[in-house]
Amino acid sequence: MAAASERPAVARALKDAGLTALMAFGLFLPLIGFLTVSNIRNELVLQTRFRLLLTVVAIIAGARLFFTLVIEPWSARRRALASHRPLALPRSFTRIFTPFAIGFVLVYPIIALAGAGFSGAAKWIDNFGIQVLIYIMLGWGLNIVVGLAGLLDLGYVAFYAVGSYSYALLALNFGFSFWILLPLAGILSAFWGILLGFPVLRLRGDYLAIVTLAFGEIIRIILINWVDLTNGYAGISSIPRPTFFGIPFNADDNGFAARFGFEFTPMHRIIFLYYVIVALALLTAYVTVRLRRLPVGRAWEALREDEIACRALGINTTNTKLTAFAMGAMFAGFAGSFFAARQGFISPESFTFLESATILSIVVLGGMGSQIGVAIAAVFMIGGTEIMRELDFLKRIFGDTFDPTQYRMLLFGFAMVVIMIWKPRGLISSREPSVFLKERKVISSELVKEGHG
């Protein structure tokens, strides 16, 4: 009987995979199958990439077949057991994972130097370590607004831009140091967060998303058109770099290497910047965790669950929303000032809507309200994107014109679809309450409104 029941399931899975392959072939034929290039006479020539197209279609069909035969039955069994088992990470795992992750982050430069040497470690520390930590910090900042307060913000990159341009303009025009401008950039971004909060006090859901999206685009258009202040599309260059208690990281006699008797190498500045962003990210996590236990943090969570009940309890929802926007914007300002100091050059092209969408995707994929989930999602999404730059060996399979980085957004979309099917509420879909009576218990995501817990 079991074998007879399995045959229709396999036949249905094969039929489903075949239809998926046909749909994928039709969808990706103009996107991947054909490529236009310019020849020597500057004429557009159409080239075909059928080997790459068929490979992608085969991968999609195989994934669909695997999903139908394996994932769907497993998901059905998991849903059947959901009422008997909370969907959460064991508390013992959290106790072990958090210190292990912090320890790994602290010794990561040493591991990179030991594995790749001074010549090759710069790429792993800068492009992987620093870049991922910037997005972890941004994700934790947005998690205050979206995950804790339940306010959908699609213009978060605007505060990131305010912090970057505040640092760049004040450092160039007034000569202030990085350590003075770092808190000042956070304060200015928090001020703009409050300005955004006032017009949206009565908005929720889709309407709030539209207004915040418009706010982000308004800031970007101002950066482009206010040429006298921001230099428009040309951006701002020669931004001063951070120093080590006034000691610059250069090859001069008063530089860091000469002062401490080291041989000069740019690696000193990279490692210093790495530990600066580590400190900023840990500060963001610590402040967020502490705020969740304070009355303002509990007010954010009450606002997220039910605004009407929140008002009935006497909570000032106006102040609650404004503090959420201000705190999230402040951490974006910190990250923006660090970004400008690290790059030495900024332009409006660095602060497009795609950045806001990426940060929001990290929060959603990780699990709204979960610090650990956001960090894991940032590592996979941003670190995975950077690793794609190292996949040049795929050119031997798909041809010299194949560029793995061009498929970054395709993988983003695929990751979103997989997570929405596998864990609709994010990687870590449940959390422990900030305040509890006598005994701390895990709240299942099934018991939290809209799965925001």
BELKA-V753806 format. One line per field, one symbol per residue. ss: DSSP state (a for helix, b for strand, c for the rest). psi: psi as a letter, one per 40 degrees, with the letter a starting at -180 (. if undefined). A space follows every 10 residues. Layout:
ss=???
psi=???
//
This chain:
ss=caaaaaaaaa aaaaaaaaaa aaaaaaaaaa aaabbbbbcc cccbbbbbca aaaaaaaaaa aaaaaaaaaa aaaaaaaaaa caaacccccc aaaaaaaaaa aaaaaaaaaa aaaaaaaaaa aaaaaaaaaa aaaaaaaaaa aaaaaaaacc ccccccaaaa aaaaaaaaaa aaaacccaaa aaaaaaaaaa aaaaaaaaac ccccaaaaaa aaaaaaaaaa aaaaacaaaa caaacbcccc cccbccbccc cccccaaaac ccccccaaaa aaaaaaaaaa aaaaaaaaaa aaacaaaaaa aaaaacaaaa aaccccaaaa aaaaaaaaaa aaaaaaaaaa aaaccbcaaa ccaaaaaaaa aaaaaacccc aaaaaaaaaa aaaaaaaacc caaaaaaacc cccaaaaaaa aaaaaaaaaa aacccccccc bbcccccccc cbbcaaacaa acc
psi=dddddddddd dddddddddd dddddddedd dddihhihad efihhhiifd dddddddddd dddddddddd dddddddddd edeehhgiii dddddddddd ddddddeddd dddddeidde dddddcdddd dddddddddd ddddddddef hhhefdeddd dddddddddd dddefiiddd dddddddddd ddddddddee deiibddddd dddddddddd dddddgddde eaddahifhi iiigfehiga eideidddde fihhiedddd dddddddddd dddddddddd ddeidddddd dddddhdddd ddeehgdddd dddddddddd dddddddddd dddehiidee fidddddddd ddddddhheh dddddddddd ddddddddee fdeedddeid ehhddeeddd dddddddddd ddgdeidgei iiidhihdhh ihhideehhe fe.
//
